[in-house]
Amino acid sequence: MKENRIDWDETNLQILSSMCRKCPEPHFQPRTPELPQIGCCAYEPVFTLFEIYKMVSSGEEEFFLHSIYPNPKNTVYDYEIIAGGNIHPLFYKKQPGQTETPYERHESLKKSVSTAYLAVDERLGYTMCQFFEEENGCGLPPAFKTSICRSFMCCSIEKALTEEERVLLDDWRRRIREEAETFHRKHKEVLQGKGISLGGNVLDIIGYLKQVDG
């Protein structure tokens, strides 16, 4: 029986692929044998008002307040939180034959607008999402995953899809994006009008989200 390249989780609105177990994407391969194979879980998830709402509405307010909001690795903006990753020690070490550490390359590359994107790739090559669990993948409940984490498929997987699968992938991505982005835009506008932000009024935001009906 043929195994699907991509599958749809209707309950949590997420796209899954068995191909992710052995990441086929060259861009996501470990820089050195000492680094773990984590694929796209090097990226740092961005929690918007939609994901925070999902946590609050499911009774996991304490998880948000104690595990995400105060985490020193995270960057809190007015209406979203970037969950900082765990940087591998090799990022700061010079390897045999190298003239500089990956960190030094990163710092040099980010000085120019034309190479800033390469600086991001340099750092992500040594970064692991704080929610990644070896053997299990993402350690977050599916309902709390960001819309990007629920919809991303690398180029290697996309190239392996049939035309029918590509159509399904586009449709599923659209559903995920529209649900999350529409919610975020709508409630961000309301909260801006009230002068409430995550930086200074996190409990007020939680109180507001508790009253939101879907």
N, C-alpha and C positions, 0 to 999 in steps of 0.2 A: 504493500500500500504506500502510495506516494505521500511524503510529508510536505505539508504546505510550507512555502517559504515565509509567508506572513499570515498571522491570525489576528482576529478581532475579538477583544474582550468587551462585550457589550455592557457588562455590569459596571466596569470602571472606565469605559471609553479609552482603551489603550491598545496600541498596535504592538504585537509581539512577533518575534521571529526565532526559530530554533537555530538559525545561522549565527545568532549572537553568542552562542556558547563557545564557538571557536571563531572569534572575530576575523572576518576575511579582509577587512579594510586596511590597506598598507599604511595609511595615515595614522592609524591607531595602534600600530605595533610598538611594543616596548623598545626604547632607545638602546637598552643594554639588557643582557640576560638576567641581571640582578633585579630588574623591575618586573612587577607582576603584570599579567595579561588582564587588562580591565576594559579594553575597547573604549567606547565613547563615554564611559563613566569617569573619564578624566575631567569632563566638563563640570562646571559648578552651577547647580540649579538655581533658578531665580523664582522665588515664591512671590506671587502676586496676591492681590486681595481675594482672588478666587480660591487659591489653595488655602489661604488662612481661613476663609469662610468654611471650606470643607472640614478643616480641623475643628473649628469652633462648633459647627452644626452637628458634628458626630460625637460631641462630648469630650474631645481631646484638647480642650483649651489649655490644660496644664502642660501637655506635651509641647504646644507652641510656646507658651510663656517660659518654660524651663529648659527646653532642648534646642529651640531655634532662635527665639528673639534675643536672648542674652549671650549666645555663643560668641566668644571673642574673635573667632575666625570669620564671622559673618559681617556683612556690610548692610546696615539698615538705612534705607532711603525713605522718603515720605510715604510711598505706597507699595514698596516691594523690598524684598530682602535677598541679597546674593549670599548663598551659602558657600563660604570659602572652603576650598579643598585642603586635603592633607598633603603637604609637600614632602617628597622623599628626600632623605639626607644627601643622596647623590647629586641633587640639584646644586649643592654648594661645594662639591668636590671635583677636583681636576682629575680627569682620567688619563691613563698612560697615552702619550702621544698628543695630548691636547695642550694648547697654550693658555687656555682660560677655562674657568668653570662654566657650566650652563647658566648659573646665576649671572656671571659677568657678561656672558653673551646676551642674556635677556636685558640687562641694564643698558648695554650698548645699543641694541636693536630698537629699544623703545624710545630712544632719543630723537629718532627721525620719523616723520609721518609716513614716509614711504616704506619703512621696515617695521612699524609698530605692530602690524598683524603677525609678523614673524616672531616678535617678542612674546606675543600671547601663545603661539604654538610651542615656543621653547619652554615656557613655564608649564604649559599643560602636559608636555611630555613627561613631566615628573610629578604630576598632580593626580590625586585620587579623590573622588567625591567622598565627602565625610559619611555618606550613608551607604557606601558600597560595602558589601560583605562577601568575602571569598567563598566560592562554591554556591552562593545564593544570589549574587547580583545585588540589586537594589534592596536596601533594608527598610525602606519606607513602605507603609501600607499603600497599595495601588491608588487609593482615593486621594492620597496626599501628594502624589507625584506631580511635578509641573507639567504643563501642556507640552513643552518641548520634549521632556523625558518620555511622555506617553505617545509621542508621534514621530520621533526621529528614527530614520532608517538611513544608514550610510550609503554612499554611492555604490559600493560593491554589492550590497544586497539589492538595491534598486535595479542595477544592471542585470541581475539574475532573474528578475520578475518577468512573467508573461505580460502581454498587453492587458489582459483581463485583470491581473493582479495590480498593475499600475493604476488602472481606473479605480479599483477598490481602495488602494492606498491614498490616492488624491481625495476621494470622498471621505474616508475616515479622518484624514488630516483636517479637512475642512470642518467636520463636525467638532473635533477637539478644539480647534482654534476659535471657532465661532462661539462655543460655549464659554470658554475661559476668557477670551478677549472682550466679549460683549459684557460679561459680568464685571470685569475689572474696570473698563471704561465708564460704565454706568455708575458704579459706586465710588470710584475715584472722584468723579465730578461732584457727587453729593457730599463726600467728605471734604473736598476742597472748599465747597461752599460753607461748610460748617467750621472750617479752620482747624480740622482734626487731621493729624498725621501720625504715622507709626513712630517717628522720632520723639514726639513729645506727649502723645495721647494714646498709647497703645491700649490701655484699658477701655478708653472711650470707643476706640475702633472695634474692640471685641464686643462691647455692649451694643454697638450699632449692628454688627454682623449677626448677633444673636437674634435680632428682630427681623432680619431679612428672610423673606419667604422664597427660597429658591433663587 
